[in-house]
Amino acid sequence: MPRCEETIYCPCSGTVEKVLTEKNNHVYEWEKLFLIKASNGNMVEISVGISGHITSLKVKDGQKVDVETALAVIKDDLLITGSD
């Protein structure tokens, strides 16, 4: 089975309000992983459309981030899931 790792990047500049997962956790598609307080004051929820295991966390609570900041790396389990 191929190994497929994806890096999750921050979509905005701001501050990590809360990291909602931990290294080695299994996460599901569209599960909230991070809360980012954007520079404009809005709260941005970060989730991704893949499921798998978090192999690396790159940020912590209170850290400043921008659109080029890697938040985490996830190893895709390559399982197709979802609901109507």
N, CA, C and O atoms as CSV, one atom per row, in Angstrom:
chain,resi,resn,atom,element,x,y,z
A,1,MET,N,N,0.855,-1.175,0.000
A,1,MET,CA,C,0.000,0.000,0.000
A,1,MET,C,C,0.901,1.238,0.000
A,1,MET,O,O,1.860,1.299,0.770
A,2,PRO,N,N,0.608,2.222,-0.852
A,2,PRO,CA,C,1.440,3.425,-0.906
A,2,PRO,C,C,1.309,4.260,0.362
A,2,PRO,O,O,0.257,4.301,0.999
A,3,ARG,N,N,2.396,4.916,0.704
A,3,ARG,CA,C,2.406,5.805,1.869
A,3,ARG,C,C,2.192,7.217,1.351
A,3,ARG,O,O,2.963,7.714,0.531
A,4,CYS,N,N,1.147,7.850,1.835
A,4,CYS,CA,C,0.794,9.180,1.353
A,4,CYS,C,C,0.705,10.134,2.538
A,4,CYS,O,O,-0.235,10.066,3.330
A,5,GLU,N,N,1.692,11.024,2.655
A,5,GLU,CA,C,1.674,12.011,3.722
A,5,GLU,C,C,1.348,13.375,3.139
A,5,GLU,O,O,1.845,13.747,2.076
A,6,GLU,N,N,0.514,14.106,3.842
A,6,GLU,CA,C,0.091,15.440,3.421
A,6,GLU,C,C,0.415,16.439,4.518
A,6,GLU,O,O,0.167,16.186,5.697
A,7,THR,N,N,0.970,17.573,4.123
A,7,THR,CA,C,1.221,18.654,5.071
A,7,THR,C,C,0.013,19.578,5.083
A,7,THR,O,O,-0.507,19.952,4.032
A,8,ILE,N,N,-0.421,19.935,6.263
A,8,ILE,CA,C,-1.543,20.859,6.438
A,8,ILE,C,C,-0.959,22.247,6.677
A,8,ILE,O,O,-0.206,22.458,7.628
A,9,TYR,N,N,-1.315,23.196,5.803
A,9,TYR,CA,C,-0.816,24.560,5.913
A,9,TYR,C,C,-1.912,25.483,6.433
A,9,TYR,O,O,-3.099,25.250,6.206
A,10,CYS,N,N,-1.499,26.519,7.125
A,10,CYS,CA,C,-2.435,27.513,7.637
A,10,CYS,C,C,-2.970,28.355,6.477
A,10,CYS,O,O,-2.189,28.787,5.629
A,11,PRO,N,N,-4.279,28.596,6.422
A,11,PRO,CA,C,-4.857,29.373,5.327
A,11,PRO,C,C,-4.839,30.885,5.563
A,11,PRO,O,O,-5.264,31.648,4.696
A,12,CYS,N,N,-4.350,31.327,6.731
A,12,CYS,CA,C,-4.397,32.752,7.053
A,12,CYS,C,C,-3.280,33.116,8.026
A,12,CYS,O,O,-2.631,32.237,8.595
A,13,SER,N,N,-3.065,34.388,8.209
A,13,SER,CA,C,-2.125,34.869,9.222
A,13,SER,C,C,-2.879,35.069,10.529
A,13,SER,O,O,-4.049,35.450,10.528
A,14,GLY,N,N,-2.204,34.810,11.639
A,14,GLY,CA,C,-2.840,34.991,12.938
A,14,GLY,C,C,-2.087,34.268,14.022
A,14,GLY,O,O,-0.861,34.162,13.984
A,15,THR,N,N,-2.838,33.764,15.004
A,15,THR,CA,C,-2.272,33.077,16.164
A,15,THR,C,C,-3.022,31.767,16.395
A,15,THR,O,O,-4.248,31.723,16.294
A,16,VAL,N,N,-2.286,30.709,16.703
A,16,VAL,CA,C,-2.915,29.425,17.028
A,16,VAL,C,C,-3.623,29.593,18.373
A,16,VAL,O,O,-2.985,29.765,19.412
A,17,GLU,N,N,-4.933,29.540,18.329
A,17,GLU,CA,C,-5.734,29.653,19.553
A,17,GLU,C,C,-5.747,28.332,20.307
A,17,GLU,O,O,-5.610,28.301,21.530
A,18,LYS,N,N,-5.916,27.215,19.547
A,18,LYS,CA,C,-5.999,25.896,20.187
A,18,LYS,C,C,-5.632,24.801,19.194
A,18,LYS,O,O,-6.145,24.763,18.076
A,19,VAL,N,N,-4.738,23.913,19.615
A,19,VAL,CA,C,-4.441,22.690,18.864
A,19,VAL,C,C,-5.388,21.632,19.415
A,19,VAL,O,O,-5.351,21.329,20.607
A,20,LEU,N,N,-6.241,21.064,18.553
A,20,LEU,CA,C,-7.298,20.148,18.987
A,20,LEU,C,C,-6.946,18.668,18.799
A,20,LEU,O,O,-7.796,17.799,18.996
A,21,THR,N,N,-5.707,18.382,18.423
A,21,THR,CA,C,-5.278,17.007,18.207
A,21,THR,C,C,-3.886,16.827,18.796
A,21,THR,O,O,-3.284,17.785,19.282
A,22,GLU,N,N,-3.380,15.609,18.753
A,22,GLU,CA,C,-2.042,15.302,19.250
A,22,GLU,C,C,-1.331,14.411,18.248
A,22,GLU,O,O,-1.965,13.769,17.411
A,23,LYS,N,N,-0.008,14.379,18.342
A,23,LYS,CA,C,0.778,13.496,17.495
A,23,LYS,C,C,0.319,12.058,17.716
A,23,LYS,O,O,0.018,11.658,18.840
A,24,ASN,N,N,0.269,11.298,16.646
A,24,ASN,CA,C,-0.139,9.881,16.613
A,24,ASN,C,C,-1.640,9.673,16.722
A,24,ASN,O,O,-2.091,8.530,16.648
A,25,ASN,N,N,-2.439,10.730,16.894
A,25,ASN,CA,C,-3.897,10.585,16.900
A,25,ASN,C,C,-4.398,10.194,15.522
A,25,ASN,O,O,-3.850,10.625,14.508
A,26,HIS,N,N,-5.438,9.378,15.489
A,26,HIS,CA,C,-6.159,9.137,14.243
A,26,HIS,C,C,-7.210,10.228,14.128
A,26,HIS,O,O,-7.931,10.507,15.086
A,27,VAL,N,N,-7.297,10.841,12.963
A,27,VAL,CA,C,-8.296,11.891,12.737
A,27,VAL,C,C,-9.168,11.502,11.549
A,27,VAL,O,O,-8.741,10.763,10.662
A,28,TYR,N,N,-10.380,12.004,11.550
A,28,TYR,CA,C,-11.348,11.708,10.513
A,28,TYR,C,C,-11.496,12.892,9.568
A,28,TYR,O,O,-11.154,14.025,9.906
A,29,GLU,N,N,-12.018,12.604,8.365
A,29,GLU,CA,C,-12.262,13.677,7.399
A,29,GLU,C,C,-13.091,14.780,8.048
A,29,GLU,O,O,-14.077,14.512,8.734
A,30,TRP,N,N,-12.681,16.007,7.821
A,30,TRP,CA,C,-13.376,17.223,8.265
A,30,TRP,C,C,-13.447,17.380,9.784
A,30,TRP,O,O,-14.201,18.220,10.277
A,31,GLU,N,N,-12.683,16.595,10.528
A,31,GLU,CA,C,-12.581,16.794,11.974
A,31,GLU,C,C,-11.800,18.087,12.233
A,31,GLU,O,O,-10.798,18.349,11.568
A,32,LYS,N,N,-12.253,18.888,13.191
A,32,LYS,CA,C,-11.535,20.120,13.533
A,32,LYS,C,C,-10.194,19.766,14.160
A,32,LYS,O,O,-10.126,18.985,15.110
A,33,LEU,N,N,-9.120,20.353,13.614
A,33,LEU,CA,C,-7.779,20.062,14.097
A,33,LEU,C,C,-7.135,21.240,14.822
A,33,LEU,O,O,-6.388,21.061,15.783
A,34,PHE,N,N,-7.438,22.452,14.344
A,34,PHE,CA,C,-6.842,23.667,14.902
A,34,PHE,C,C,-7.862,24.789,14.897
A,34,PHE,O,O,-8.737,24.840,14.033
A,35,LEU,N,N,-7.746,25.688,15.867
A,35,LEU,CA,C,-8.478,26.953,15.859
A,35,LEU,C,C,-7.435,28.057,15.734
A,35,LEU,O,O,-6.501,28.135,16.532
A,36,ILE,N,N,-7.603,28.905,14.728
A,36,ILE,CA,C,-6.677,29.996,14.472
A,36,ILE,C,C,-7.430,31.314,14.625
A,36,ILE,O,O,-8.488,31.498,14.023
A,37,LYS,N,N,-6.893,32.224,15.422
A,37,LYS,CA,C,-7.460,33.566,15.499
A,37,LYS,C,C,-6.747,34.393,14.434
A,37,LYS,O,O,-5.579,34.755,14.579
A,38,ALA,N,N,-7.482,34.680,13.361
A,38,ALA,CA,C,-6.911,35.402,12.221
A,38,ALA,C,C,-6.578,36.834,12.604
A,38,ALA,O,O,-7.101,37.370,13.581
A,39,SER,N,N,-5.699,37.443,11.819
A,39,SER,CA,C,-5.274,38.829,12.056
A,39,SER,C,C,-6.449,39.799,12.087
A,39,SER,O,O,-6.384,40.829,12.758
A,40,ASN,N,N,-7.530,39.476,11.363
A,40,ASN,CA,C,-8.707,40.350,11.333
A,40,ASN,C,C,-9.654,40.105,12.515
A,40,ASN,O,O,-10.703,40.743,12.613
A,41,GLY,N,N,-9.282,39.181,13.411
A,41,GLY,CA,C,-10.086,38.901,14.601
A,41,GLY,C,C,-11.032,37.725,14.463
A,41,GLY,O,O,-11.573,37.261,15.467
A,42,ASN,N,N,-11.250,37.230,13.256
A,42,ASN,CA,C,-12.138,36.081,13.045
A,42,ASN,C,C,-11.488,34.792,13.530
A,42,ASN,O,O,-10.268,34.642,13.470
A,43,MET,N,N,-12.315,33.858,14.015
A,43,MET,CA,C,-11.836,32.541,14.410
A,43,MET,C,C,-11.981,31.611,13.206
A,43,MET,O,O,-13.060,31.509,12.623
A,44,VAL,N,N,-10.901,30.941,12.839
A,44,VAL,CA,C,-10.884,30.044,11.688
A,44,VAL,C,C,-10.662,28.623,12.183
A,44,VAL,O,O,-9.690,28.345,12.885
A,45,GLU,N,N,-11.577,27.719,11.809
A,45,GLU,CA,C,-11.446,26.304,12.155
A,45,GLU,C,C,-10.726,25.595,11.018
A,45,GLU,O,O,-11.106,25.735,9.855
A,46,ILE,N,N,-9.692,24.838,11.347
A,46,ILE,CA,C,-8.911,24.129,10.338
A,46,ILE,C,C,-9.271,22.652,10.381
A,46,ILE,O,O,-9.175,22.007,11.426
A,47,SER,N,N,-9.686,22.124,9.233
A,47,SER,CA,C,-9.944,20.699,9.063
A,47,SER,C,C,-9.538,20.332,7.639
A,47,SER,O,O,-9.380,21.214,6.794
A,48,VAL,N,N,-9.371,19.054,7.370
A,48,VAL,CA,C,-8.967,18.607,6.037
A,48,VAL,C,C,-9.850,17.453,5.591
A,48,VAL,O,O,-10.468,16.779,6.415
A,49,GLY,N,N,-9.904,17.230,4.299
A,49,GLY,CA,C,-10.766,16.210,3.719
A,49,GLY,C,C,-10.131,14.843,3.601
A,49,GLY,O,O,-10.453,14.084,2.688
A,50,ILE,N,N,-9.228,14.520,4.520
A,50,ILE,CA,C,-8.632,13.180,4.547
A,50,ILE,C,C,-8.655,12.660,5.979
A,50,ILE,O,O,-8.726,13.431,6.936
A,51,SER,N,N,-8.594,11.349,6.104
A,51,SER,CA,C,-8.474,10.729,7.423
A,51,SER,C,C,-7.125,10.034,7.497
A,51,SER,O,O,-6.552,9.651,6.477
A,52,GLY,N,N,-6.632,9.879,8.702
A,52,GLY,CA,C,-5.341,9.216,8.881
A,52,GLY,C,C,-4.751,9.528,10.238
A,52,GLY,O,O,-5.464,9.906,11.167
A,53,HIS,N,N,-3.439,9.367,10.346
A,53,HIS,CA,C,-2.736,9.576,11.612
A,53,HIS,C,C,-1.855,10.818,11.523
A,53,HIS,O,O,-1.173,11.046,10.524
A,54,ILE,N,N,-1.884,11.611,12.584
A,54,ILE,CA,C,-1.020,12.783,12.679
A,54,ILE,C,C,0.391,12.268,12.970
A,54,ILE,O,O,0.633,11.680,14.024
A,55,THR,N,N,1.310,12.487,12.046
A,55,THR,CA,C,2.683,12.020,12.251
A,55,THR,C,C,3.571,13.105,12.826
A,55,THR,O,O,4.634,12.812,13.374
A,56,SER,N,N,3.144,14.371,12.706
A,56,SER,CA,C,3.951,15.471,13.206
A,56,SER,C,C,3.083,16.698,13.436
A,56,SER,O,O,2.282,17.068,12.577
A,57,LEU,N,N,3.240,17.329,14.594
A,57,LEU,CA,C,2.614,18.625,14.854
A,57,LEU,C,C,3.702,19.680,14.770
A,57,LEU,O,O,4.759,19.535,15.384
A,58,LYS,N,N,3.454,20.733,14.020
A,58,LYS,CA,C,4.471,21.749,13.774
A,58,LYS,C,C,4.248,23.031,14.569
A,58,LYS,O,O,5.128,23.892,14.588
A,59,VAL,N,N,3.092,23.186,15.229
A,59,VAL,CA,C,2.770,24.409,15.960
A,59,VAL,C,C,2.216,24.067,17.339
A,59,VAL,O,O,1.867,22.920,17.619
A,60,LYS,N,N,2.142,25.085,18.194
A,60,LYS,CA,C,1.558,24.915,19.523
A,60,LYS,C,C,0.673,26.109,19.827
A,60,LYS,O,O,0.724,27.120,19.128
A,61,ASP,N,N,-0.132,25.993,20.863
A,61,ASP,CA,C,-1.028,27.076,21.273
A,61,ASP,C,C,-0.242,28.373,21.467
A,61,ASP,O,O,0.840,28.375,22.055
A,62,GLY,N,N,-0.801,29.473,20.965
A,62,GLY,CA,C,-0.199,30.783,21.141
A,62,GLY,C,C,0.831,31.165,20.099
A,62,GLY,O,O,1.321,32.295,20.100
A,63,GLN,N,N,1.170,30.242,19.207
A,63,GLN,CA,C,2.192,30.513,18.191
A,63,GLN,C,C,1.636,31.380,17.066
A,63,GLN,O,O,0.500,31.183,16.635
A,64,LYS,N,N,2.426,32.334,16.590
A,64,LYS,CA,C,2.068,33.153,15.434
A,64,LYS,C,C,2.254,32.315,14.176
A,64,LYS,O,O,3.221,31.563,14.060
A,65,VAL,N,N,1.308,32.450,13.223
A,65,VAL,CA,C,1.355,31.698,11.969
A,65,VAL,C,C,1.010,32.615,10.809
A,65,VAL,O,O,0.433,33.687,10.995
A,66,ASP,N,N,1.374,32.178,9.603
A,66,ASP,CA,C,0.958,32.872,8.389
A,66,ASP,C,C,0.593,31.825,7.345
A,66,ASP,O,O,0.568,30.632,7.647
A,67,VAL,N,N,0.311,32.257,6.129
A,67,VAL,CA,C,-0.191,31.327,5.104
A,67,VAL,C,C,0.846,30.309,4.650
A,67,VAL,O,O,0.489,29.356,3.957
A,68,GLU,N,N,2.086,30.467,5.003
A,68,GLU,CA,C,3.120,29.499,4.628
A,68,GLU,C,C,3.512,28.588,5.791
A,68,GLU,O,O,4.431,27.780,5.656
A,69,THR,N,N,2.833,28.707,6.921
A,69,THR,CA,C,3.180,27.916,8.100
A,69,THR,C,C,2.579,26.517,8.009
A,69,THR,O,O,1.373,26.361,7.823
A,70,ALA,N,N,3.435,25.497,8.142
A,70,ALA,CA,C,2.964,24.107,8.223
A,70,ALA,C,C,2.425,23.887,9.626
A,70,ALA,O,O,3.100,24.182,10.612
A,71,LEU,N,N,1.202,23.365,9.714
A,71,LEU,CA,C,0.574,23.106,11.011
A,71,LEU,C,C,0.822,21.675,11.479
A,71,LEU,O,O,1.083,21.435,12.658
A,72,ALA,N,N,0.738,20.732,10.547
A,72,ALA,CA,C,0.872,19.316,10.900
A,72,ALA,C,C,1.118,18.508,9.635
A,72,ALA,O,O,0.954,18.996,8.517
A,73,VAL,N,N,1.516,17.259,9.846
A,73,VAL,CA,C,1.639,16.299,8.751
A,73,VAL,C,C,0.735,15.125,9.108
A,73,VAL,O,O,0.754,14.624,10.233
A,74,ILE,N,N,-0.061,14.696,8.124
A,74,ILE,CA,C,-0.984,13.582,8.328
A,74,ILE,C,C,-0.664,12.476,7.322
A,74,ILE,O,O,-0.472,12.741,6.135
A,75,LYS,N,N,-0.610,11.244,7.806
A,75,LYS,CA,C,-0.428,10.079,6.935
A,75,LYS,C,C,-1.818,9.588,6.557
A,75,LYS,O,O,-2.538,9.038,7.390
A,76,ASP,N,N,-2.185,9.786,5.319
A,76,ASP,CA,C,-3.510,9.414,4.818
A,76,ASP,C,C,-3.686,7.908,4.925
A,76,ASP,O,O,-2.826,7.144,4.488
A,77,ASP,N,N,-4.817,7.477,5.516
A,77,ASP,CA,C,-5.089,6.043,5.617
A,77,ASP,C,C,-5.720,5.507,4.331
A,77,ASP,O,O,-5.975,4.308,4.214
A,78,LEU,N,N,-5.971,6.390,3.375
A,78,LEU,CA,C,-6.481,6.032,2.052
A,78,LEU,C,C,-7.834,5.328,2.099
A,78,LEU,O,O,-8.199,4.610,1.168
A,79,LEU,N,N,-8.580,5.537,3.193
A,79,LEU,CA,C,-9.928,4.986,3.309
A,79,LEU,C,C,-10.936,6.042,2.853
A,79,LEU,O,O,-10.874,7.199,3.268
A,80,ILE,N,N,-11.841,5.631,2.014
A,80,ILE,CA,C,-12.890,6.538,1.560
A,80,ILE,C,C,-14.046,6.444,2.536
A,80,ILE,O,O,-14.647,5.383,2.709
A,81,THR,N,N,-14.353,7.576,3.175
A,81,THR,CA,C,-15.437,7.624,4.135
A,81,THR,C,C,-16.316,8.808,3.801
A,81,THR,O,O,-16.018,9.563,2.876
A,82,GLY,N,N,-17.374,8.974,4.528
A,82,GLY,CA,C,-18.253,10.110,4.300
A,82,GLY,C,C,-19.689,9.723,4.536
A,82,GLY,O,O,-20.007,8.573,4.841
A,83,SER,N,N,-20.549,10.710,4.388
A,83,SER,CA,C,-21.973,10.483,4.563
A,83,SER,C,C,-22.743,11.450,3.696
A,83,SER,O,O,-22.169,12.382,3.131
A,84,ASP,N,N,-24.034,11.234,3.589
A,84,ASP,CA,C,-24.864,12.099,2.758
A,84,ASP,C,C,-25.093,13.433,3.426
A,84,ASP,O,O,-25.773,14.295,2.869
